[in-house]
Amino acid sequence: MSVDARLEELGITLPEVPASAGNYVHAVRTGDLMHLAGKGPRGSTGKVGTDVSVEDAYSTAQDTGLTLLAVMKSELGSLDRVARVVKVFGMVNAASDFGQQPQVIDGCSDLFVEVFGEAGRHARSAVGMGSLPSQITVEIECIIEVTD
């Protein structure tokens, strides 16, 4: 089954790729690897652990994963060209005593596994930050392996 068919089966519609918020590109390919720039959620702000619950932040990470999928599709023409999700780096705008960053970033990780199956399993870092641009709840970047 193609990845696009899998998205349809899951009832997932990808969002529009947002404009770059600075002097950078959405993705850079080197060899078989494509590095995707960090993306944030559409409209979610606040610190996890004070303003935002873990459950809401999980949904925010899932939404951010949808934007990353949209970037992949825009850059590659088809998500079927993603051979593997190699690495996810998730940053959580967190209260200083918050320690559930992995559970938040699972929103993105779970989405990638749901969409790509075993090829969606990846190495990962999930860290807390004192702040993120525009006070977004999460920012996530990833590296994927690409096939031609």
N, C-alpha and C positions, 0 to 999 in steps of 0.2 A: 504494500500500500504506500502511495506517495505521502510525503509529509503534508502537502496541501490537502489531500483527501483526509488525512488524520485530523487536521485542524477543523475541517468541515464536520467530521464525525463528532468531534468534541464540542462543536458549536462555538468555535473561537474565530473571531474576526480581528485581524491585526489592525492596530491604529496607524494613522499617518506617521511617517517619520518626522520628528520635530526638526525645526531649523537648529543649526549649531548655535550654542549660546556663547561662543567665543571663537578664538582663532585656532580652530582644530577641524579635523575631518571625522566623520562617523566611524570610519574603519580604515585600517592599513593592512594590506596583505604583504607578507614576505614568505616566499616559498609556498608551502601548503598550509601555512597558518595565517589566520586573519585575527587581528587585535581590534576589538570593538571599544570605542570610547565609552566612558561612563555615562549612563543614562539614569534619569530620575523618574519618579511617577508623574502622572498627569494630575496635578492639583493637590496632592497630599503633603501637608507640612506639619511640623511639630516634632518634639522629642519623644522617643519611645521610652516608656517608663514613667513619664509624667503626663504628657498631653495625649499620647497615642498608646493604645493597648497592643500587646503582642499580636493578637488576632488581626487587628486592623493593619498593623505593620506588615504582617504576613501577606495580606491581600495587596498591600502597596508594593511589596517585592514581586508578587505575581504580576501585577500591572506593569512594573518596570521590565520584567522578563518579556512581556508581550511587545514592548517597544524594542527591546533587543532583537527579538525575532523579526520584527518589521524591518529593522536595519539590515539584518542578515539577508532577508528576501530582496530588499532594495539593492543591495550591493551585489548579490549573486544571481538574481533573476529567479531562483528557485531554492527553496529550503532543502530540496533533495540533494543539493550540492554540499550540504553540511555532513561531513563524514563522522564528526565527533565534536562534542563540546569538551574542550580540554580543561579549561580553568574558568572559574567564576570568582570574582573578587567583590564581595559585598560590604558596603559601608553603611552603618546604621547611625543616624542622628540620635544619640542615646544620652539619657541621664547618666551622671557620673557613676552611680552605683548599679546601673543596669548590666546584666550579664547574660541575657538570652539572645544575643546576636545570631547564633546559629539557627534558632527557631524562626527568627524573622526572615533570614535569607533563604530558608527552606521554601518560601513561597516561590522564588525564582527557580530554585533547584528542582522542586517537585514538578513545576511546569515543564522544564526542559526534559525531564525523564518521561513525563506523560506524552509529550510531543514526539520525541526522538527515540524513545525506548532506551535500550542499553547504551546506545550512542550518546544519550543525553547525560549519562553519569559522568561526573567530572571531579577533578581536584578543586578545592575551594578554600578561601579564607573569608571569614565573617568577623568584622571588627567594629568596635564602637568609635564614634567620632564626637568631639565636643560640639561641632556644628557642621552643616553642609550648606552648599550654595542655596540661597533663598529659603533657608530653613527646611528644605525637603526632608522627608522622613528617611529615605534610603537613596543611595546611588550604587549602581551595580555596573561593572564592566566584565567582559569575558573574552576568552580566546577560543577560537574554533579551528578545527582542521577542515580544509576545503578540498573537494575533489573537482576535477575539470570534466 
